[in-house]
């Protein structure tokens, strides 16, 4: 199997999607002026975490070129990503539930 680098087109599309998701995350996490001291609603945190998880997955697969790695490396990194997202979600849920 030949190891290939991502094309310019793939890199550009990935970068544009990362920028779009960053703007989406910023929008979904924005609170009104009156609610600045309140915590984010759970749906907003879920959107931010899903967006961040997808962005990290794209950086791993495209920019670090894990898509041409062995399934062990890909699976290991994706499991660590999922564990991190679950840990952040659980920490936020625990902090806002109490």
FIRO-384795 format. One record per residue: residue number from 1; residue in one letter; x, y, z of N, C-alpha, C, O in turn. Coordinates in pm, whole numbers, plus 32768, in hexadecimal, padded with zeros to 4 digits. Each point is the difference from the previous one (the first is absolute). Example, Ala and Ser with C-alpha at 12.3 -4.5 7.8 and 13.67 -1.06 7.14 Angstrom:
@resi->1 resn->A nX->8527 nY->7DC7 nZ->830C caX->7FA7 caY->8077 caZ->8000 cX->805A cY->8078 cZ->8000 oX->8068 oY->7FFE oZ->8042
@resi->2 resn->S nX->7F75 nY->806B nZ->7F76 caX->8052 caY->8077 caZ->8006 cX->7FB3 cY->806D cZ->8049 oX->8033 oY->806F oZ->8011
//
This chain:
@resi->1 resn->X nX->8055 nY->7F89 nZ->8000 caX->7FAB caY->8077 caZ->8000 cX->8058 cY->807C cZ->8000 oX->8059 oY->800F oZ->8054
@resi->2 resn->X nX->7F8D nY->8048 nZ->7F4F caX->804F caY->807A caZ->7FF4 cX->7FCC cY->806A cZ->8060 oX->7F87 oY->8018 oZ->8008
@resi->3 resn->X nX->80D4 nY->8026 nZ->8041 caX->7FDC caY->806A caZ->805E cX->7FFD cY->8084 cZ->7FB4 oX->8066 oY->802D oZ->7FCB
@resi->4 resn->X nX->7F25 nY->8011 nZ->802F caX->7FF3 caY->807C caZ->7FB5 cX->7FDD cY->8072 cZ->805E oX->7FBF oY->7FED oZ->8067
@resi->5 resn->X nX->806C nY->8087 nZ->7F72 caX->7FDE caY->8079 caZ->804A cX->7F7B cY->8036 cZ->7FCF oX->7FDB oY->7FE9 oZ->7F8D
@resi->6 resn->X nX->7FDD nY->8060 nZ->80C9 caX->7F81 caY->803A caZ->7FD3 cX->8017 cY->8068 cZ->7F92 oX->8065 oY->8046 oZ->7FFF
@resi->7 resn->X nX->7F3D nY->7FC2 nZ->7FA6 caX->800B caY->8061 caZ->7F93 cX->7FE5 cY->808C cZ->8034 oX->7FCC oY->8013 oZ->806E
@resi->8 resn->X nX->8057 nY->804F nZ->7F41 caX->7FE5 caY->808C caZ->8026 cX->7F6A cY->8017 cZ->8010 oX->7FD4 oY->8047 oZ->805A
@resi->9 resn->X nX->7FDF nY->7F7C nZ->7F4D caX->7F6F caY->8010 caZ->8005 cX->7FCA cY->7FC8 cZ->8085 oX->7FAE oY->8040 oZ->8042
@resi->10 resn->X nX->8080 nY->7F4A nZ->7FE3 caX->7FD3 caY->7FC4 caZ->807E cX->8028 cY->8055 cZ->8077 oX->7FB1 oY->8013 oZ->805D
@resi->11 resn->X nX->80C9 nY->8021 nZ->7FA2 caX->802E caY->8057 caZ->806C cX->7FAD cY->807F cZ->8009 oX->7FDC oY->802C oZ->806D
@resi->12 resn->X nX->8006 nY->8010 nZ->7F1F caX->7FB1 caY->807B caZ->7FFE cX->7F71 cY->7FE8 cZ->8031 oX->7FCB oY->804E oZ->804F
@resi->13 resn->X nX->7FF6 nY->7F46 nZ->7F81 caX->7F78 caY->7FE1 caZ->802C cX->7FFD cY->7FE4 cZ->8096 oX->7FA5 oY->802D oZ->8046
@resi->14 resn->X nX->80BE nY->7F8B nZ->7FEB caX->8007 caY->7FE4 caZ->8090 cX->8013 cY->8081 cZ->804E oX->7FBE oY->8015 oZ->8066
@resi->15 resn->X nX->809B nY->8041 nZ->7F6B caX->8017 caY->807F caZ->8047 cX->7F81 cY->8055 cZ->8002 oX->7FDE oY->8039 oZ->8068
@resi->16 resn->X nX->7FDC nY->7FCE nZ->7F27 caX->7F83 caY->804D caZ->7FFB cX->7F98 cY->7FC6 cZ->805E oX->7FB8 oY->804B oZ->8043
@resi->17 resn->X nX->803E nY->7F31 nZ->7FC3 caX->7F9E caY->7FC4 caZ->805C cX->8028 cY->8018 cZ->8091 oX->7FA9 oY->8015 oZ->8055
@resi->18 resn->X nX->80D8 nY->7FE9 nZ->7FCA caX->802E caY->801E caZ->8088 cX->7FDE cY->8090 cZ->8026 oX->7FD6 oY->801A oZ->8071
@resi->19 resn->X nX->803B nY->8043 nZ->7F32 caX->7FDF caY->808C caZ->801D cX->7F69 cY->8011 cZ->8011 oX->7FD3 oY->8047 oZ->805A
@resi->20 resn->X nX->7FDF nY->7F78 nZ->7F50 caX->7F6F caY->8007 caZ->800D cX->7FD0 cY->7FC6 cZ->8084 oX->7FA8 oY->803A oZ->8041
@resi->21 resn->X nX->8090 nY->7F56 nZ->7FE8 caX->7FD9 caY->7FC4 caZ->807F cX->802C cY->8055 cZ->8077 oX->7FBD oY->8002 oZ->8067
@resi->22 resn->X nX->80B4 nY->8043 nZ->7F8B caX->802B caY->805B caZ->806A cX->7F9B cY->8071 cZ->8011 oX->7FDB oY->8023 oZ->8070
@resi->23 resn->X nX->7FF9 nY->8016 nZ->7F21 caX->7F9B caY->806A caZ->8006 cX->7F7D cY->7FCA cZ->803A oX->7FBF oY->8044 oZ->804F
@resi->24 resn->X nX->801B nY->7F43 nZ->7F89 caX->7F87 caY->7FC1 caZ->8035 cX->800B cY->7FEC cZ->8097 oX->7FA0 oY->801A oZ->8049
@resi->25 resn->X nX->80D4 nY->7FB8 nZ->7FE6 caX->8014 caY->7FEC caZ->808F cX->7FF8 cY->8083 cZ->804B oX->7FC5 oY->8008 oZ->806B
@resi->26 resn->X nX->8076 nY->805F nZ->7F5D caX->7FFB caY->8084 caZ->803F cX->7F71 cY->8031 cZ->8008 oX->7FD8 oY->803A oZ->8065
@resi->27 resn->X nX->7FD9 nY->7FB1 nZ->7F31 caX->7F76 caY->802B caZ->7FFF cX->7FAD cY->7FB2 cZ->8067 oX->7FB1 oY->803B oZ->8049
@resi->28 resn->X nX->8061 nY->7F41 nZ->7FBC caX->7FAE caY->7FAF caZ->8059 cX->8023 cY->8014 cZ->8093 oX->7FAF oY->7FE3 oZ->8057
@resi->29 resn->X nX->80C9 nY->804D nZ->7FC5 caX->8029 caY->8016 caZ->808B cX->7FE7 cY->808E cZ->802E oX->8017 oY->8020 oZ->8075
@resi->30 resn->X nX->7FBC nY->8035 nZ->7F32 caX->7FEC caY->808C caZ->8023 cX->7F83 cY->8012 cZ->8056 oX->7F96 oY->7FC9 oZ->7FE2
@resi->31 resn->X nX->807A nY->8082 nZ->8087 caX->7F90 caY->801F caZ->8058 cX->7FD5 cY->8091 cZ->7FEB oX->804F oY->8053 oZ->7FD3
@resi->32 resn->X nX->7F36 nY->7FC8 nZ->804D caX->7FD2 caY->808A caZ->7FF7 cX->8044 cY->8053 cZ->806C oX->8038 oY->7FC9 oZ->805F
@resi->33 resn->X nX->7FC4 nY->80B8 nZ->7F93 caX->8041 caY->805B caZ->8060 cX->7FC8 cY->7FEC cZ->808C oX->804A oY->8009 oZ->8062
@resi->34 resn->X nX->7F35 nY->7FDC nZ->7FA8 caX->7FC1 caY->7FF0 caZ->8084 cX->8026 cY->7F7C cZ->8042 oX->7FF4 oY->7FF3 oZ->807A
@resi->35 resn->X nX->8038 nY->7FAB nZ->7F39 caX->801A caY->7F7B caZ->8037 cX->8095 cY->7FDE cZ->8005 oX->8023 oY->7F8A oZ->8003
@resi->36 resn->X nX->8034 nY->80D9 nZ->7FFF caX->8091 caY->7FE5 caZ->7FFD cX->8030 cY->7FAD cZ->8077 oX->805E oY->7FB2 oZ->7FF2
@resi->37 resn->X nX->7F63 nY->805E nZ->8082 caX->802E caY->7FB9 caZ->8078 cX->7FC8 cY->7F72 cZ->8008 oX->802A oY->7FB3 oZ->8057
@resi->38 resn->X nX->7F7A nY->8029 nZ->7F52 caX->7FC3 caY->7F7B caZ->8002 cX->8057 cY->7F9C cZ->7FB7 oX->804F oY->8024 oZ->7FA9
@resi->39 resn->X nX->7FA2 nY->7F5D nZ->807A caX->8048 caY->7F98 caZ->7FB7 cX->7FB8 cY->7FE4 cZ->7F7D oX->7F8B oY->8021 oZ->7FF0
@resi->40 resn->X nX->80BB nY->7FA1 nZ->7FB4 caX->7FC6 caY->7FE0 caZ->7F7E cX->7F95 cY->7F94 cZ->8012 oX->800E oY->7FA8 oZ->8055
@resi->41 resn->X nX->7F89 nY->805D nZ->7F5B caX->7F9F caY->7F92 caZ->8005 cX->8040 cY->7F80 cZ->7FCA oX->8060 oY->8005 oZ->7FB2
@resi->42 resn->X nX->7F6C nY->7F88 nZ->8078 caX->803C caY->7F80 caZ->7FD8 cX->7FFF cY->7FEC cZ->7F69 oX->805D oY->7FC4 oZ->7FCA
@resi->43 resn->X nX->7F3C nY->806B nZ->7FEF caX->7FFD caY->7FF0 caZ->7F6E cX->8072 cY->804E cZ->7FC0 oX->803A oY->7FD3 oZ->7F9D
@resi->44 resn->X nX->7FE7 nY->80A1 nZ->809A caX->806C caY->8050 caZ->7FCA cX->8087 cY->7FBE cZ->8018 oX->8056 oY->7FFF oZ->7FA8
@resi->45 resn->X nX->7FBC nY->7FC9 nZ->80CE caX->807C caY->7FB8 caZ->801F cX->800D cY->7F86 cZ->7FA5 oX->806D oY->7FE2 oZ->7FD0
@resi->46 resn->X nX->7F24 nY->7FD8 nZ->8018 caX->8003 caY->7F8C caZ->7FA7 cX->802A cY->8029 cZ->7F73 oX->8050 oY->7FBB oZ->7FC1
@resi->47 resn->X nX->7F7B nY->80B5 nZ->800D caX->8026 caY->802F caZ->7F7B cX->8094 cY->8024 cZ->7FFA oX->8045 oY->7FDE oZ->7FA0
@resi->48 resn->X nX->7FEB nY->8067 nZ->80C6 caX->808D caY->8027 caZ->8002 cX->805A cY->7F84 cZ->8006 oX->8064 oY->7FFA oZ->7FB9
@resi->49 resn->X nX->7F78 nY->7FA4 nZ->809A caX->8052 caY->7F87 caZ->800B cX->7FFC cY->7FAD cZ->7F81 oX->8066 oY->7FCB oZ->7FD5
@resi->50 resn->X nX->7F25 nY->8028 nZ->7FEE caX->7FF8 caY->7FB7 caZ->7F81 cX->8052 cY->8045 cZ->7F93 oX->8045 oY->7FBE oZ->7FB3
@resi->51 resn->X nX->7FB1 nY->80C4 nZ->8048 caX->804E caY->804C caZ->7F9E cX->8096 cY->7FEF cZ->801A oX->804E oY->7FEA oZ->7FA3
@resi->52 resn->X nX->7FD9 nY->8022 nZ->80DB caX->808E caY->7FF1 caZ->8023 cX->8032 cY->7F73 cZ->7FE2 oX->806F oY->7FED oZ->7FCF
@resi->53 resn->X nX->7F3D nY->7FAF nZ->804E caX->8028 caY->7F76 caZ->7FE3 cX->8013 cY->7FE8 cZ->7F6C oX->8060 oY->7FBE oZ->7FD7
@resi->54 resn->X nX->7F46 nY->8077 nZ->7FD7 caX->800F caY->7FF0 caZ->7F70 cX->807C cY->8048 cZ->7FCE oX->8048 oY->7FCE oZ->7FA9
@resi->55 resn->X nX->7FD1 nY->80A9 nZ->808D caX->8076 caY->804C caZ->7FD6 cX->8080 cY->7FB5 cZ->8023 oX->805C oY->7FF9 oZ->7FAE
@resi->56 resn->X nX->7FAB nY->7FCF nZ->80C8 caX->8077 caY->7FB3 caZ->8028 cX->8010 cY->7F86 cZ->7FA5 oX->806F oY->7FDF oZ->7FD5
@resi->57 resn->X nX->7F22 nY->7FDE nZ->800E caX->8006 caY->7F8C caZ->7FA8 cX->8035 cY->8027 cZ->7F76 oX->8050 oY->7FB6 oZ->7FC6
@resi->58 resn->X nX->7F86 nY->80BC nZ->8006 caX->8030 caY->802E caZ->7F7F cX->8095 cY->8021 cZ->8004 oX->804A oY->7FDF oZ->7FA3
@resi->59 resn->X nX->7FE2 nY->8062 nZ->80C7 caX->808F caY->801F caZ->800C cX->8051 cY->7F7E cZ->8007 oX->8069 oY->7FF6 oZ->7FC0
@resi->60 resn->X nX->7F67 nY->7FA8 nZ->808C caX->8047 caY->7F80 caZ->8008 cX->8006 cY->7FBA cZ->7F79 oX->806A oY->7FD0 oZ->7FD7
@resi->61 resn->X nX->7F26 nY->8029 nZ->7FE5 caX->7FFA caY->7FB3 caZ->7F83 cX->8041 cY->8047 cZ->7F8A oX->8040 oY->7FBF oZ->7FAE
@resi->62 resn->X nX->7FAF nY->80C5 nZ->8049 caX->8031 caY->8047 caZ->7F89 cX->808B cY->803B cZ->8018 oX->805E oY->7FE3 oZ->7FB6
@resi->63 resn->X nX->7FB0 nY->806F nZ->80B1 caX->807E caY->8047 caZ->8014 cX->806D cY->7FA7 cZ->803B oX->8075 oY->800F oZ->7FDD
@resi->64 resn->X nX->7F66 nY->7F93 nZ->807C caX->8063 caY->7FA2 caZ->8033 cX->8005 cY->7F81 cZ->7FAC oX->8051 oY->7FA7 oZ->8019
@resi->65 resn->X nX->7F58 nY->8053 nZ->7F82 caX->7FFD caY->7F94 caZ->7F9D cX->7FEC cY->7F76 cZ->803E oX->803A oY->7F9E oZ->7FCF
@resi->66 resn->X nX->7F78 nY->8059 nZ->8099 caX->7FE4 caY->7F7F caZ->803E cX->7FA8 cY->7FA7 cZ->7FA9 oX->7FF5 oY->7F88 oZ->8019
@resi->67 resn->X nX->7FCE nY->80B1 nZ->7F80 caX->7FA9 caY->7FB0 caZ->7FAA cX->804F cY->7F94 cZ->7FB6 oX->7FC5 oY->7F9D oZ->7FD4
@resi->68 resn->X nX->80BE nY->8074 nZ->801E caX->8051 caY->7F9A caZ->7FBE cX->804E cY->7FAD cZ->8065 oX->8053 oY->7FAE oZ->7FD9
@resi->69 resn->X nX->7F94 nY->8066 nZ->80A7 caX->8042 caY->7FB3 caZ->806A cX->7FBA cY->7F7B cZ->8014 oX->7F9A oY->7FE3 oZ->7FC1
@resi->70 resn->X nX->809F nY->7FCD nZ->8096 caX->7FC0 caY->7F81 caZ->8021 cX->7F81 cY->8019 cZ->8051 oX->7FEF oY->806A oZ->803C
@resi->71 resn->X nX->7FB9 nY->7F35 nZ->7FC3 caX->7F82 caY->800E caZ->8049 cX->8017 cY->800D cZ->8096 oX->7FAF oY->803C oZ->8046
@resi->72 resn->X nX->80BD nY->7F8D nZ->7FEC caX->8020 caY->800C caZ->808E cX->801B cY->8090 cZ->8029 oX->7FCE oY->802E oZ->8066
@resi->73 resn->X nX->8081 nY->8018 nZ->7F4A caX->801B caY->808D caZ->801D cX->7F82 cY->8054 cZ->7FF5 oX->7FE2 oY->8051 oZ->8058
@resi->74 resn->X nX->7FD4 nY->7F9B nZ->7F3B caX->7F83 caY->804C caZ->7FED cX->7F9F cY->7FE5 cZ->8072 oX->7FCA oY->805D oZ->803C
@resi->75 resn->X nX->8021 nY->7F25 nZ->7FE2 caX->7FA3 caY->7FDB caZ->806A cX->802B cY->8034 cZ->8088 oX->7FAE oY->802D oZ->804F
@resi->76 resn->X nX->80D3 nY->7FCC nZ->7FCB caX->8034 caY->8031 caZ->8080 cX->7FE9 cY->8095 cZ->8013 oX->7FD1 oY->802C oZ->8069
@resi->77 resn->X nX->804E nY->8021 nZ->7F31 caX->7FEB caY->8091 caZ->8009 cX->7F6C cY->8023 cZ->8009 oX->7FD9 oY->805A oZ->804B
@resi->78 resn->X nX->7FD4 nY->7F60 nZ->7F69 caX->7F71 caY->801D caZ->8003 cX->7FC2 cY->7FD8 cZ->8086 oX->7FA5 oY->8043 oZ->8031
@resi->79 resn->X nX->808C nY->7F51 nZ->800B caX->7FD1 caY->7FDA caZ->8087 cX->802A cY->8068 cZ->8067 oX->7FB2 oY->8022 oZ->8059
@resi->80 resn->X nX->80C7 nY->8010 nZ->7F9C caX->802C caY->806A caZ->805C cX->7FAD cY->807E cZ->7FED oX->7FDE oY->8043 oZ->8061
@resi->81 resn->X nX->8002 nY->7FDE nZ->7F23 caX->7FAB caY->8073 caZ->7FE5 cX->7F76 cY->7FEE cZ->803E oX->7FCC oY->805B oZ->8041
@resi->82 resn->X nX->7FF8 nY->7F30 nZ->7FAB caX->7F7B caY->7FE6 caZ->803A cX->8005 cY->8005 cZ->8098 oX->7FA6 oY->8038 oZ->803E
@resi->83 resn->X nX->80C1 nY->7F8E nZ->7FFD caX->800C caY->8002 caZ->8092 cX->800E cY->808F cZ->8034 oX->7FC7 oY->8022 oZ->8067
@resi->84 resn->X nX->8085 nY->8031 nZ->7F53 caX->8011 caY->808B caZ->8029 cX->7F7C cY->804C cZ->7FF9 oX->7FDE oY->804B oZ->805B
@resi->85 resn->X nX->7FD6 nY->7FA1 nZ->7F38 caX->7F80 caY->8044 caZ->7FF2 cX->7F9D cY->7FD3 cZ->806C oX->7FB8 oY->8053 oZ->8038
@resi->86 resn->X nX->8045 nY->7F2C nZ->7FE6 caX->7FA8 caY->7FCE caZ->8069 cX->802A cY->8038 cZ->8087 oX->7FAA oY->8025 oZ->8051
@resi->87 resn->X nX->80D6 nY->7FE3 nZ->7FC9 caX->8032 caY->8036 caZ->807E cX->7FDB cY->8094 cZ->8010 oX->7FD6 oY->802A oZ->806B
@resi->88 resn->X nX->8039 nY->8023 nZ->7F2C caX->7FDC caY->808F caZ->8005 cX->7F69 cY->800F cZ->8014 oX->7FD4 oY->8051 oZ->8052
@resi->89 resn->X nX->7FDC nY->7F60 nZ->7F63 caX->7F6E caY->8005 caZ->800F cX->7FD8 cY->7FDC cZ->808F oX->7FAE oY->8045 oZ->803D
@resi->90 resn->X nX->808B nY->7F50 nZ->7FF9 caX->7FDD caY->7FD5 caZ->8087 cX->8028 cY->8069 cZ->8067 oX->7FB6 oY->8019 oZ->805F
@resi->91 resn->X nX->80BD nY->8024 nZ->7F8F caX->802C caY->8069 caZ->805C cX->7FA3 cY->8078 cZ->7FFC oX->7FDE oY->8038 oZ->8068
@resi->92 resn->X nX->7FF8 nY->7FEE nZ->7F20 caX->7FA4 caY->8072 caZ->7FF5 cX->7F78 cY->7FDD cZ->803D oX->7FC6 oY->8050 oZ->8049
@resi->93 resn->X nX->8009 nY->7F38 nZ->7F98 caX->7F7E caY->7FD6 caZ->8034 cX->8004 cY->7FFA cZ->809A oX->7FA2 oY->802D oZ->8042
@resi->94 resn->X nX->80C9 nY->7F9B nZ->7FF6 caX->800D caY->7FF8 caZ->8091 cX->8007 cY->808A cZ->803F oX->7FC4 oY->8017 oZ->8069
@resi->95 resn->X nX->8083 nY->8044 nZ->7F59 caX->800F caY->8088 caZ->8037 cX->7F7C cY->804D cZ->7FFC oX->7FE4 oY->804F oZ->805A
@resi->96 resn->X nX->7FCC nY->7F9B nZ->7F3F caX->7F82 caY->804B caZ->7FF6 cX->7F8E cY->7FBA cZ->8049 oX->7F9C oY->8040 oZ->8020
@resi->97 resn->X nX->8070 nY->7F3F nZ->7FFC caX->7F94 caY->7FB7 caZ->8043 cX->8001 cY->801A cZ->8097 oX->7F98 oY->7FF6 oZ->8042
@resi->98 resn->X nX->80DB nY->802C nZ->7FF2 caX->800A caY->8010 caZ->8093 cX->7FE9 cY->8086 cZ->8033 oX->8006 oY->8017 oZ->8079
//
